[in-house]
Amino acid sequence: MSDAELVLRSTRVITPEGTRAASVAVTDGTITGVQPYDAPVPAGARLEDLGDDVLLPGLVDTHVHVNDPGRTEWEGFWTATRAAAAGGITTLIDMPLNSLPPTTTVDHLRTKQRVAADKAHIDVGFWGGALPDNVKDLRPLHEAGVFGFKAFLSPSGVDEFPHLGQEQLARSLAEIAAFDGLLIVHAEDPHHLAAAPQHGGPRYADFLASRPRDAEDTAIAHLVDQAKRLGARVHVLHLSSSDALPVIAAAKADGVRVTVETCPHYLTLTAEEVPDGASEFKCCPPIREAANQDLLWQALADGTIDCVVTDHSPSTADLKTDDFSTAWGGISGLQLSLPAVWTEARRRGHGLEDVVRWMSTRTARLAGLDARKGAIAPGRDADFAVLAPDETFTVDPAALQHRNRVTAYAGRTLHGVVRSTWLRGRRIVAGGEFTEPKGRLLTRTH
């Protein structure tokens, strides 16, 4: 600590060993020590005394649709990373679709990296895409540094990113397993979706019936079988159906290399409270009933579900029509994910250490960034969120930083005010004021 340039002191610092009063030393953007609270501040070091506000490791969100380039009227690296920073997120991994071009070749990856380079307020990495016709591109993308590969098992909603049939899934997964890559999967079975009633219109109950649980359950069971057969690594995206949990738990117990995420909206919103015509609540798979939500929380607590990520999937406001069958499916949640999850977690008896494990430690591990991200410990990047956990605020869409300020949380009162966010020892947002973007583009080799 003797050569520290910066010391952040708080009565509540969340470390891998637990929450304690501590002074965190930072040099050249890296944590160099976690010392007792009253440790002397080195000569020349700047002290930031945070009082009783909680010092958390910056969150790592591995499921974000930035849509840039090509659909930048929907979002963009500048606005998405500002929203993330305002919410205590210091690293995000961008999804390969909804941008034009999608991240399905090395050339397309380079295009996206060029666009992001001078716009990122936080660190940004990229997933590649697995399509029916790009098996030959998977290894080159892996070698170029993508963190893994996204695939759909049902139509994605955009023509340029078609889904994989079961034979195509087997081919792509075999190729990815050959270099021990990771396949992340939107798991809904298209046959079950096609057989479900499709009424259209503004009634949320009709939309919910059109995306039944068995579509998720069947697709996840097939994915687990393929992963077991090939010894492959797979990750289930945005789990909504609690009925799939026994299959997932059994697979994990059997040694299948499967991890699972869920999202704030599945943990904090329920089907019973979604108003008809309110398509700001539409996402796929859908927000389900309160009893289903209870089981998702139980699975988080016992480790069947590994982590929580936003699946931030914005669009322009005009695409959020009052017809659930035609409205764009996606919830924008970057800025609100930490307070939304914390509000419900505390109500259910969980602590901030749990939230950090779900939204920082395990997401960093999923992306292979856990040598640098996801914990307040020596050798990690000095990425922090400073949180006032007991303060509340009411969500005002006008105060949000993402480009199209549509939110399912409008008017809700949430616990947890993010005071400031730090990236490699540099305060990047505080009190609504942002510094110039200095985020780095990350690759898997980081």
C-alpha positions as CSV (number, residue, x, y, z in Angstrom):
1,M,0.0,0.0,0.0
2,S,3.0,2.3,0.4
3,D,3.0,3.2,-3.3
4,A,-0.7,3.7,-3.6
5,E,-2.0,6.6,-5.6
6,L,-5.6,6.4,-4.4
7,V,-7.2,5.0,-1.3
8,L,-11.0,4.4,-1.0
9,R,-12.2,4.0,2.5
10,S,-15.6,2.7,3.7
11,T,-17.1,1.1,6.7
12,R,-18.6,-1.5,4.4
13,V,-16.4,-3.0,1.7
14,I,-17.7,-6.2,0.0
15,T,-14.6,-8.5,-0.4
16,P,-14.4,-12.2,-1.3
17,E,-14.0,-12.9,2.5
18,G,-17.1,-10.9,3.4
19,T,-18.2,-7.3,4.2
20,R,-15.9,-5.3,6.4
21,A,-14.6,-1.9,7.1
22,A,-11.5,-1.4,4.9
23,S,-9.2,0.9,3.0
24,V,-8.7,-0.2,-0.6
25,A,-5.4,0.9,-2.2
26,V,-5.1,1.5,-6.0
27,T,-2.1,2.0,-8.1
28,D,-2.1,2.3,-11.9
29,G,-5.7,1.3,-12.1
30,T,-5.2,-2.0,-10.1
31,I,-6.1,-2.9,-6.6
32,T,-2.9,-3.3,-4.7
33,G,-4.2,-3.8,-1.2
34,V,-7.3,-4.3,1.0
35,Q,-6.1,-2.9,4.4
36,P,-7.7,-2.3,7.8
37,Y,-10.1,0.7,7.8
38,D,-7.7,2.9,9.8
39,A,-4.5,2.0,7.9
40,P,-2.3,5.1,7.3
41,V,-2.8,6.8,4.0
42,P,0.5,6.8,2.1
43,A,2.1,10.2,1.4
44,G,0.9,11.6,-1.9
45,A,-2.1,9.2,-2.1
46,R,-5.6,10.7,-2.5
47,L,-8.1,9.6,0.0
48,E,-11.8,9.1,-0.9
49,D,-13.7,8.6,2.3
50,L,-17.0,7.0,1.4
51,G,-18.4,6.9,4.9
52,D,-21.1,4.3,5.4
53,D,-21.8,3.9,1.6
54,V,-21.0,0.4,0.4
55,L,-18.1,-0.2,-1.9
56,L,-18.9,-3.0,-4.3
57,P,-16.9,-4.5,-7.2
58,G,-18.2,-3.0,-10.4
59,L,-20.9,-5.2,-12.0
60,V,-20.2,-7.3,-15.0
61,D,-23.2,-7.6,-17.4
62,T,-22.7,-10.4,-19.9
63,H,-26.0,-9.9,-21.8
64,V,-26.4,-6.5,-23.5
65,H,-27.8,-5.7,-26.9
66,V,-26.0,-2.4,-27.9
67,N,-27.3,-2.6,-31.6
68,D,-24.4,-0.5,-32.9
69,P,-23.7,-0.1,-35.8
70,G,-26.8,-0.4,-38.0
71,R,-29.6,0.1,-35.5
72,T,-28.1,3.0,-33.5
73,E,-31.5,4.7,-33.4
74,W,-32.4,1.8,-31.0
75,E,-29.3,2.2,-28.8
76,G,-25.5,2.7,-29.3
77,F,-22.3,2.3,-27.4
78,W,-22.3,5.9,-26.1
79,T,-25.7,5.7,-24.6
80,A,-25.6,2.1,-23.5
81,T,-22.3,2.4,-21.6
82,R,-23.5,5.7,-20.0
83,A,-26.6,3.9,-18.7
84,A,-24.4,1.0,-17.5
85,A,-22.0,3.3,-15.7
86,A,-24.9,5.1,-14.0
87,G,-26.1,1.8,-12.7
88,G,-22.7,0.6,-11.3
89,I,-21.8,-1.6,-14.2
90,T,-18.2,-1.4,-15.3
91,T,-18.0,-4.2,-17.9
92,L,-20.5,-5.4,-20.5
93,I,-20.4,-8.1,-23.1
94,D,-22.3,-7.1,-26.3
95,M,-24.6,-9.5,-28.0
96,P,-23.9,-10.3,-31.7
97,L,-27.3,-9.5,-33.1
98,N,-29.5,-6.5,-33.7
99,S,-26.5,-4.7,-35.0
100,L,-25.9,-4.5,-38.7
101,P,-23.7,-6.4,-39.5
102,P,-24.1,-9.1,-36.8
103,T,-20.9,-10.3,-35.2
104,T,-20.7,-13.5,-37.1
105,T,-17.4,-13.1,-38.9
106,V,-14.0,-11.6,-38.0
107,D,-14.6,-8.7,-40.4
108,H,-17.9,-8.0,-38.7
109,L,-16.2,-8.1,-35.3
110,R,-13.6,-5.6,-36.5
111,T,-16.4,-3.3,-37.7
112,K,-18.1,-3.3,-34.4
113,Q,-14.8,-2.8,-32.5
114,R,-14.0,0.3,-34.6
115,V,-17.4,1.8,-33.9
116,A,-17.2,1.1,-30.1
117,A,-13.6,2.2,-29.7
118,D,-14.1,5.9,-28.8
119,K,-17.6,5.7,-27.4
120,A,-17.3,3.3,-24.5
121,H,-17.6,4.7,-21.0
122,I,-16.9,1.3,-19.5
123,D,-15.1,-1.8,-20.6
124,V,-16.7,-3.7,-23.5
125,G,-16.3,-7.2,-24.9
126,F,-18.1,-9.1,-27.6
127,W,-19.9,-12.4,-28.1
128,G,-19.8,-14.0,-31.6
129,G,-22.8,-15.5,-33.3
130,A,-23.4,-19.1,-34.3
131,L,-25.6,-19.3,-37.4
132,P,-26.6,-22.2,-39.7
133,D,-24.0,-21.3,-42.3
134,N,-21.0,-19.9,-40.3
135,V,-19.5,-23.0,-38.7
136,K,-16.3,-22.2,-40.6
137,D,-16.1,-18.7,-38.9
138,L,-16.4,-20.0,-35.3
139,R,-12.7,-20.8,-34.7
140,P,-11.4,-17.6,-36.4
141,L,-13.8,-15.6,-34.2
142,H,-12.6,-17.4,-31.1
143,E,-9.0,-16.7,-32.0
144,A,-10.0,-13.0,-32.6
145,G,-11.1,-12.8,-29.0
146,V,-14.9,-13.2,-28.8
147,F,-16.0,-14.5,-25.4
148,G,-18.2,-17.2,-26.8
149,F,-21.0,-17.7,-29.3
150,K,-24.7,-16.9,-29.1
151,A,-27.3,-19.1,-30.8
152,F,-31.1,-19.1,-31.0
153,L,-33.1,-22.4,-31.1
154,S,-36.2,-20.5,-32.3
155,P,-36.5,-17.4,-34.6
156,S,-34.5,-14.5,-33.2
157,G,-36.8,-11.7,-34.5
158,V,-34.3,-10.4,-37.0
159,D,-33.8,-12.0,-40.4
160,E,-30.0,-11.6,-40.5
161,F,-29.6,-13.9,-37.4
162,P,-31.5,-17.2,-38.2
163,H,-31.9,-19.9,-35.6
164,L,-30.2,-23.3,-35.4
165,G,-32.2,-26.5,-35.9
166,Q,-31.1,-29.5,-33.9
167,E,-28.7,-30.9,-36.5
168,Q,-27.2,-27.4,-37.0
169,L,-26.9,-27.0,-33.2
170,A,-25.0,-30.3,-33.1
171,R,-22.5,-29.2,-35.8
172,S,-21.9,-25.8,-34.3
173,L,-21.5,-27.2,-30.8
174,A,-19.1,-29.9,-31.9
175,E,-16.9,-27.2,-33.6
176,I,-17.0,-25.0,-30.5
177,A,-16.3,-27.9,-28.2
178,A,-13.2,-28.7,-30.3
179,F,-11.5,-25.5,-29.0
180,D,-13.3,-25.6,-25.6
181,G,-15.4,-22.5,-26.4
182,L,-18.7,-21.5,-24.9
183,L,-22.1,-21.6,-26.5
184,I,-24.7,-19.3,-25.0
185,V,-28.2,-20.2,-26.0
186,H,-31.7,-18.6,-26.3
187,A,-33.5,-21.8,-25.5
188,E,-37.1,-22.0,-26.7
189,D,-38.3,-24.8,-28.9
190,P,-39.9,-23.6,-32.2
191,H,-42.3,-26.5,-32.5
192,H,-43.9,-25.7,-29.1
193,L,-44.1,-22.1,-29.9
194,A,-45.8,-22.9,-33.2
195,A,-48.3,-25.1,-31.5
196,A,-49.2,-22.5,-28.8
197,P,-52.3,-20.3,-29.3
198,Q,-51.5,-17.1,-31.2
199,H,-54.3,-14.6,-30.6
200,G,-52.4,-11.3,-30.9
201,G,-53.8,-8.1,-29.4
202,P,-53.2,-6.2,-26.2
203,R,-54.0,-8.9,-23.6
204,Y,-50.9,-9.9,-21.7
205,A,-52.5,-13.3,-20.8
206,D,-52.7,-14.1,-24.5
207,F,-49.0,-13.2,-25.0
208,L,-48.0,-15.3,-22.1
209,A,-49.9,-18.3,-23.5
210,S,-48.1,-17.9,-26.8
211,R,-44.7,-18.5,-25.1
212,P,-45.4,-21.5,-22.9
213,R,-43.0,-22.9,-20.4
214,D,-42.7,-26.2,-22.2
215,A,-41.0,-24.4,-25.1
216,E,-38.2,-23.5,-22.7
217,D,-38.2,-26.8,-20.9
218,T,-37.9,-28.8,-24.1
219,A,-35.2,-26.7,-25.6
220,I,-33.1,-26.8,-22.5
221,A,-33.4,-30.5,-22.2
222,H,-32.2,-30.9,-25.8
223,L,-29.3,-28.5,-25.2
224,V,-28.2,-30.4,-22.0
225,D,-28.3,-33.7,-23.9
226,Q,-26.1,-32.3,-26.7
227,A,-23.7,-30.8,-24.1
228,K,-23.4,-34.1,-22.3
229,R,-22.8,-36.0,-25.5
230,L,-20.0,-33.7,-26.7
231,G,-18.5,-32.7,-23.3
232,A,-19.2,-29.1,-24.4
233,R,-19.7,-25.9,-22.4
234,V,-23.1,-24.4,-22.7
235,H,-24.9,-21.5,-21.0
236,V,-28.7,-21.0,-20.8
237,L,-29.7,-17.4,-21.4
238,H,-32.5,-15.5,-19.6
239,L,-34.1,-18.5,-17.9
240,S,-37.8,-17.7,-17.3
241,S,-39.5,-21.1,-16.7
242,S,-39.0,-22.6,-13.3
243,D,-40.2,-26.0,-14.7
244,A,-36.7,-26.4,-16.3
245,L,-34.9,-26.2,-13.0
246,P,-35.0,-29.9,-12.1
247,V,-33.4,-30.8,-15.5
248,I,-30.7,-28.2,-15.0
249,A,-30.0,-29.3,-11.4
250,A,-29.7,-32.9,-12.5
251,A,-27.4,-32.0,-15.4
252,K,-25.1,-30.1,-13.0
253,A,-25.1,-33.0,-10.6
254,D,-24.2,-35.3,-13.5
255,G,-21.2,-33.2,-14.4
256,V,-22.6,-31.5,-17.5
257,R,-20.9,-28.2,-18.1
258,V,-23.9,-26.0,-18.0
259,T,-24.5,-22.6,-16.4
260,V,-27.6,-20.6,-16.3
261,E,-28.6,-17.0,-16.0
262,T,-31.8,-15.2,-15.2
263,C,-32.7,-11.5,-15.4
264,P,-33.9,-8.7,-13.1
265,H,-37.3,-8.5,-14.8
266,Y,-38.0,-12.2,-14.1
267,L,-37.0,-11.7,-10.4
268,T,-38.9,-8.4,-9.8
269,L,-41.9,-8.3,-12.1
270,T,-44.8,-10.7,-12.3
271,A,-47.4,-11.6,-15.0
272,E,-50.2,-10.7,-12.6
273,E,-49.2,-7.1,-12.5
274,V,-48.5,-6.5,-16.3
275,P,-51.3,-4.2,-17.6
276,D,-52.9,-5.1,-20.9
277,G,-51.3,-3.2,-23.8
278,A,-48.1,-2.3,-21.7
279,S,-45.6,-3.8,-24.1
280,E,-42.7,-2.2,-22.2
281,F,-43.1,-5.4,-20.2
282,K,-42.7,-7.7,-23.3
283,C,-39.7,-9.9,-23.5
284,C,-39.0,-13.4,-24.8
285,P,-39.3,-15.7,-22.9
286,P,-41.9,-13.8,-21.0
287,I,-42.3,-12.6,-17.5
288,R,-44.2,-15.3,-15.7
289,E,-46.4,-15.7,-12.6
290,A,-45.4,-14.9,-9.0
291,A,-45.2,-18.6,-8.0
292,N,-42.7,-19.2,-10.8
293,Q,-40.7,-16.2,-9.6
294,D,-40.5,-17.6,-6.1
295,L,-38.8,-20.8,-7.5
296,L,-36.3,-18.7,-9.6
297,W,-35.2,-17.0,-6.4
298,Q,-34.9,-20.4,-4.6
299,A,-32.7,-21.6,-7.5
300,L,-30.5,-18.5,-7.2
301,A,-30.1,-19.2,-3.5
302,D,-29.1,-22.9,-4.0
303,G,-26.9,-22.3,-7.0
304,T,-29.0,-23.9,-9.7
305,I,-29.1,-20.5,-11.4
306,D,-25.6,-19.0,-11.5
307,C,-26.0,-15.3,-12.2
308,V,-28.2,-12.4,-13.0
309,V,-27.8,-10.2,-16.2
310,T,-30.0,-7.6,-17.8
311,D,-30.7,-8.8,-21.3
312,H,-30.9,-5.1,-22.1
313,S,-32.7,-5.2,-25.4
314,P,-34.0,-1.7,-26.4
315,S,-35.9,-0.4,-29.4
316,T,-37.4,2.8,-30.5
317,A,-40.6,3.8,-28.7
318,D,-42.7,3.3,-31.8
319,L,-41.9,-0.4,-31.9
320,K,-43.5,-0.8,-28.5
321,T,-47.0,-0.9,-29.7
322,D,-50.0,-2.0,-27.6
323,D,-50.3,-5.2,-29.5
324,F,-48.1,-7.8,-27.7
325,S,-47.9,-10.0,-30.9
326,T,-46.2,-7.3,-32.9
327,A,-44.4,-5.1,-30.4
328,W,-40.7,-5.5,-30.1
329,G,-39.7,-7.9,-27.3
330,G,-37.1,-6.5,-25.1
331,I,-36.7,-4.8,-21.7
332,S,-34.2,-1.9,-21.1
333,G,-32.6,-2.4,-17.7
334,L,-29.0,-1.4,-17.6
335,Q,-29.2,1.6,-15.3
336,L,-31.8,0.0,-13.0
337,S,-30.6,-3.6,-12.7
338,L,-28.7,-3.2,-9.4
339,P,-31.4,-1.3,-7.5
340,A,-34.1,-3.5,-8.9
341,V,-32.5,-6.8,-7.9
342,W,-31.3,-5.3,-4.5
343,T,-34.9,-4.1,-3.7
344,E,-36.3,-7.6,-4.1
345,A,-33.3,-9.4,-2.7
346,R,-33.4,-7.5,0.6
347,R,-37.2,-8.1,0.8
348,R,-36.5,-11.8,0.5
349,G,-33.7,-11.8,3.1
350,H,-30.6,-11.8,0.9
351,G,-27.7,-9.5,1.4
352,L,-25.5,-7.4,-0.9
353,E,-22.9,-10.1,-0.8
354,D,-25.4,-12.3,-2.6
355,V,-26.1,-9.7,-5.2
356,V,-22.4,-9.2,-5.9
357,R,-22.0,-12.9,-6.3
358,W,-24.8,-13.1,-8.9
359,M,-24.1,-9.9,-10.8
360,S,-20.3,-9.5,-10.6
361,T,-18.3,-12.5,-9.4
362,R,-20.1,-15.2,-11.3
363,T,-20.6,-13.1,-14.5
364,A,-16.9,-12.3,-14.6
365,R,-16.2,-16.0,-14.2
366,L,-18.6,-16.8,-17.0
367,A,-16.8,-14.5,-19.4
368,G,-13.4,-15.7,-18.3
369,L,-12.6,-12.3,-16.8
370,D,-12.3,-13.3,-13.2
371,A,-8.5,-12.8,-13.0
372,R,-9.2,-9.0,-13.4
373,K,-12.9,-8.4,-12.7
374,G,-15.6,-9.3,-10.2
375,A,-14.0,-8.8,-6.8
376,I,-12.3,-6.3,-4.6
377,A,-9.0,-8.1,-4.1
378,P,-5.4,-7.4,-4.9
379,G,-4.5,-7.8,-8.6
380,R,-8.0,-7.0,-9.8
381,D,-9.0,-4.0,-11.8
382,A,-10.0,-1.1,-9.5
383,D,-13.6,-1.2,-10.8
384,F,-16.1,-0.1,-8.2
385,A,-19.7,0.9,-7.6
386,V,-20.5,3.0,-4.5
387,L,-24.0,2.3,-3.3
388,A,-26.2,3.8,-0.7
389,P,-28.3,0.7,-0.1
390,D,-31.0,2.1,2.2
391,E,-31.8,5.2,0.2
392,T,-34.8,5.0,-2.2
393,F,-35.7,6.7,-5.4
394,T,-38.7,6.7,-7.8
395,V,-37.9,5.7,-11.4
396,D,-38.3,8.6,-13.7
397,P,-37.8,7.6,-17.4
398,A,-36.5,11.1,-18.1
399,A,-33.5,10.4,-15.8
400,L,-32.4,7.3,-17.7
401,Q,-29.4,7.4,-19.9
402,H,-30.3,4.7,-22.5
403,R,-31.3,6.2,-25.9
404,N,-35.0,5.4,-25.9
405,R,-36.3,6.0,-22.4
406,V,-38.9,3.2,-22.3
407,T,-38.9,1.3,-19.0
408,A,-41.0,-1.3,-17.3
409,Y,-39.9,0.2,-14.0
410,A,-41.5,3.7,-14.5
411,G,-42.9,5.0,-11.2
412,R,-41.5,2.2,-9.1
413,T,-39.7,3.0,-5.8
414,L,-36.4,1.2,-5.6
415,H,-33.8,0.8,-2.9
416,G,-30.2,1.5,-3.6
417,V,-28.8,4.7,-5.0
418,V,-25.5,4.4,-7.0
419,R,-23.4,7.4,-5.7
420,S,-20.5,6.9,-8.1
421,T,-18.9,4.3,-10.4
422,W,-15.1,3.8,-10.9
423,L,-13.2,2.2,-13.8
424,R,-9.6,1.2,-13.1
425,G,-9.4,3.8,-10.3
426,R,-11.0,6.6,-12.2
427,R,-14.4,8.0,-11.2
428,I,-16.4,7.9,-14.4
429,V,-19.8,9.0,-13.1
430,A,-21.0,10.7,-9.9
431,G,-24.1,12.8,-9.2
432,G,-25.2,12.4,-12.8
433,E,-22.0,13.9,-14.2
434,F,-19.9,11.8,-16.6
435,T,-16.3,11.9,-17.6
436,E,-15.1,11.4,-21.2
437,P,-15.4,7.8,-22.4
438,K,-12.2,5.8,-21.5
439,G,-13.5,2.3,-21.5
440,R,-11.3,-0.4,-23.1
441,L,-12.3,-3.0,-25.7
442,L,-11.8,-6.4,-24.1
443,T,-11.0,-9.8,-25.8
444,R,-11.2,-13.3,-24.4
445,T,-7.4,-13.3,-24.0
446,H,-7.7,-10.5,-21.3
